[in-house]
Amino acid sequence: MNRYVAAHAQQEYALRGGAMEVDIDASLPTLQKQGKLHALRNISKLGKITYRALGFSGDNTVKNEVIVRFLKLEVEGQGDGSDISITPANYKFKYKGMAEFDGRDIYVLHLSPRQKKIGLFKGEIWLDAATYMPVRESGQFVKTPSIFLKKMQFVREYEIRDGVAVPQKLVSLNDVRFFGKVQMNVNFGKFSKDPDEDVAASPSSSQ
């Protein structure tokens, strides 16, 4: 666990000051409505995540009531300064064994959130046995950002690049009031970082 905590701090430090384009596809099958948002995902030098829309096509109901509300899960918890990171401060970890994923040996751990708040989930995290970086997270959020969303399940996968876990794709299955099941797919583009925007402090001093 100490090695994972150290890897988590390294990952947060490496991703700060960076950006990547994302494509978010969602649909409401019962209404035969679809939408696709192209956006820029930024992580500030302090670790705050924001999104800037670059283009949207499709139905505005899908955009406003599904995609936008989902993105609030990632950014809303930061508004009051709360921390929703996957660390022992927020979760109880239980080791379940070893497996293989994408040619890598991994550790499988079960997660139970210590409290019920937006952004935390109950599920699993898979860690690369060589770097202790996450390669997969999955589960169900314990609290949704709106009464409009009843249940939100997800699978998020990472790619290990230069020893750091970078988001690659995410699949979310949502139970939306009045509209039923919704599936959303998020594909992350290439991660880029301006060297001038690097965090001046070390990972340990930035916590």
C-alpha positions as CSV (number, residue, x, y, z in Angstrom):
1,M,0.0,0.0,0.0
2,N,2.9,2.4,0.7
3,R,4.2,1.8,-2.8
4,Y,0.8,2.5,-4.3
5,V,0.5,5.8,-2.3
6,A,3.9,6.8,-3.6
7,A,2.9,5.9,-7.2
8,H,-0.4,7.8,-6.8
9,A,1.5,11.0,-5.7
10,Q,3.9,10.6,-8.6
11,Q,1.0,10.2,-11.1
12,E,-0.8,13.3,-9.8
13,Y,2.4,15.3,-10.0
14,A,3.2,14.1,-13.6
15,L,-0.3,15.0,-14.9
16,R,-0.5,18.4,-13.4
17,G,-0.2,21.3,-15.9
18,G,-1.2,19.0,-18.8
19,A,-4.1,18.7,-21.2
20,M,-5.7,16.2,-23.5
21,E,-8.6,16.2,-25.9
22,V,-11.6,14.0,-25.2
23,D,-14.5,12.7,-27.3
24,I,-17.6,11.9,-25.3
25,D,-20.4,9.9,-27.0
26,A,-23.7,9.3,-25.3
27,S,-27.2,8.2,-26.2
28,L,-30.8,7.9,-24.9
29,P,-32.0,4.8,-26.7
30,T,-35.6,5.0,-25.6
31,L,-35.8,8.5,-27.1
32,Q,-33.6,7.7,-30.0
33,K,-31.4,10.7,-29.1
34,Q,-27.6,10.9,-29.4
35,G,-24.9,13.4,-28.8
36,K,-21.1,13.8,-29.1
37,L,-19.0,16.4,-27.2
38,H,-15.4,17.2,-28.2
39,A,-13.6,18.9,-25.4
40,L,-10.3,19.8,-23.9
41,R,-9.5,18.4,-20.5
42,N,-7.1,20.5,-18.5
43,I,-5.3,19.8,-15.2
44,S,-4.0,22.9,-13.5
45,K,-0.7,23.2,-11.7
46,L,-2.7,22.7,-8.4
47,G,-4.4,19.6,-9.8
48,K,-7.8,21.1,-10.5
49,I,-9.6,19.5,-13.5
50,T,-11.7,21.6,-15.9
51,Y,-13.3,21.0,-19.3
52,R,-13.6,23.4,-22.3
53,A,-16.1,22.4,-25.0
54,L,-14.6,22.5,-28.5
55,G,-17.6,21.3,-30.4
56,F,-20.9,19.4,-30.0
57,S,-23.2,17.6,-32.4
58,G,-26.5,15.9,-31.6
59,D,-29.4,16.5,-29.2
60,N,-29.1,19.1,-26.5
61,T,-31.0,16.9,-24.0
62,V,-28.1,14.4,-24.2
63,K,-25.6,17.1,-23.8
64,N,-27.1,18.9,-20.9
65,E,-28.8,16.1,-18.9
66,V,-26.3,13.3,-19.5
67,I,-22.8,14.4,-20.6
68,V,-22.6,17.7,-18.6
69,R,-24.0,16.1,-15.5
70,F,-21.4,13.2,-15.8
71,L,-18.5,15.7,-16.1
72,K,-19.7,17.3,-12.8
73,L,-18.7,14.2,-11.0
74,E,-15.1,15.0,-11.8
75,V,-15.1,18.7,-11.1
76,E,-17.9,19.3,-8.5
77,G,-16.0,17.6,-5.7
78,Q,-13.2,20.1,-6.1
79,G,-15.4,23.2,-5.5
80,D,-15.3,22.9,-1.7
81,G,-11.6,21.8,-1.6
82,S,-12.6,18.2,-0.9
83,D,-10.3,15.4,-2.0
84,I,-11.8,12.4,-3.9
85,S,-8.6,10.7,-4.8
86,I,-8.2,6.9,-4.5
87,T,-6.1,6.9,-1.3
88,P,-6.4,5.4,2.2
89,A,-7.9,8.6,3.4
90,N,-11.0,8.1,1.3
91,Y,-11.1,4.3,0.8
92,K,-10.7,1.0,2.6
93,F,-8.5,-1.4,0.4
94,K,-8.8,-5.2,0.4
95,Y,-6.4,-7.3,-1.6
96,K,-8.1,-9.9,-3.8
97,G,-5.2,-11.5,-5.6
98,M,-3.2,-11.2,-8.8
99,A,-4.3,-11.4,-12.5
100,E,-3.1,-10.4,-15.9
101,F,-4.3,-7.4,-17.9
102,D,-3.0,-6.3,-21.4
103,G,0.1,-8.5,-20.9
104,R,0.9,-7.1,-17.5
105,D,0.8,-8.7,-14.1
106,I,-1.6,-6.8,-11.9
107,Y,-2.8,-6.6,-8.3
108,V,-6.5,-6.6,-7.8
109,L,-7.9,-4.6,-4.9
110,H,-11.5,-4.0,-3.7
111,L,-12.4,-0.5,-2.7
112,S,-15.0,0.6,-0.1
113,P,-15.4,4.4,0.3
114,R,-15.1,5.7,3.9
115,Q,-18.0,8.1,3.3
116,K,-20.8,8.8,0.9
117,K,-20.0,11.8,-1.2
118,I,-19.9,12.8,-4.9
119,G,-17.0,11.3,-6.8
120,L,-16.4,8.3,-4.6
121,F,-17.3,4.8,-5.7
122,K,-17.4,1.2,-4.6
123,G,-15.6,-1.3,-6.8
124,E,-12.1,-2.4,-7.8
125,I,-8.8,-0.9,-8.8
126,W,-6.1,-2.9,-10.8
127,L,-2.5,-1.9,-10.2
128,D,0.4,-2.7,-12.5
129,A,2.7,-5.0,-10.5
130,A,5.9,-3.3,-11.8
131,T,5.0,0.4,-11.2
132,Y,2.0,0.2,-8.8
133,M,0.2,2.6,-11.2
134,P,-3.5,2.0,-11.9
135,V,-4.4,0.3,-15.2
136,R,-8.2,-0.1,-14.5
137,E,-10.8,1.3,-12.1
138,S,-14.4,0.1,-12.0
139,G,-17.4,0.3,-9.9
140,Q,-20.5,2.3,-9.0
141,F,-20.6,5.8,-7.7
142,V,-22.0,6.0,-4.2
143,K,-23.7,9.4,-4.8
144,T,-24.7,11.1,-8.0
145,P,-24.5,14.8,-8.7
146,S,-28.2,15.1,-9.5
147,I,-31.5,13.4,-8.7
148,F,-31.8,13.1,-12.4
149,L,-29.2,10.3,-12.3
150,K,-30.2,7.3,-10.2
151,K,-27.2,4.9,-10.7
152,M,-23.8,5.4,-12.4
153,Q,-21.5,2.5,-13.1
154,F,-18.2,2.9,-14.9
155,V,-15.0,1.2,-16.2
156,R,-11.9,3.5,-16.6
157,E,-8.7,2.2,-18.2
158,Y,-5.2,3.7,-18.2
159,E,-2.2,3.3,-20.4
160,I,1.3,3.3,-18.8
161,R,3.4,5.9,-20.6
162,D,7.0,6.5,-19.3
163,G,6.1,4.9,-16.0
164,V,2.9,7.1,-15.5
165,A,-0.7,6.0,-15.8
166,V,-2.5,8.2,-18.4
167,P,-6.3,8.0,-18.9
168,Q,-7.2,6.1,-22.1
169,K,-10.9,5.3,-22.2
170,L,-14.0,5.2,-20.0
171,V,-17.3,3.4,-20.4
172,S,-20.2,4.5,-18.2
173,L,-23.6,2.9,-17.8
174,N,-26.1,5.2,-16.3
175,D,-29.7,4.8,-15.0
176,V,-31.4,8.1,-15.8
177,R,-34.8,9.0,-14.4
178,F,-37.5,9.1,-17.0
179,F,-35.2,8.0,-19.8
180,G,-33.9,4.6,-18.6
181,K,-30.4,3.2,-19.4
182,V,-27.7,5.3,-21.0
183,Q,-24.3,4.3,-22.1
184,M,-21.5,6.8,-22.5
185,N,-18.1,6.3,-24.0
186,V,-15.2,8.6,-23.4
187,N,-12.0,8.4,-25.5
188,F,-9.0,10.3,-24.3
189,G,-6.5,11.8,-26.8
190,K,-2.8,12.3,-26.6
191,F,-1.6,13.8,-23.3
192,S,0.5,16.9,-23.7
193,K,2.3,19.1,-21.2
194,D,4.0,22.5,-21.6
195,P,7.4,22.3,-19.9
196,D,6.9,25.9,-18.7
197,E,3.8,24.8,-16.8
198,D,5.5,22.1,-14.7
199,V,4.9,22.2,-11.0
200,A,7.8,23.8,-9.3
201,A,7.5,21.8,-6.1
202,S,8.3,18.1,-5.8
203,P,5.4,15.6,-5.4
204,S,6.0,15.3,-1.7
205,S,6.0,19.1,-1.1
206,S,2.9,19.7,-3.2
207,Q,0.6,17.5,-1.1
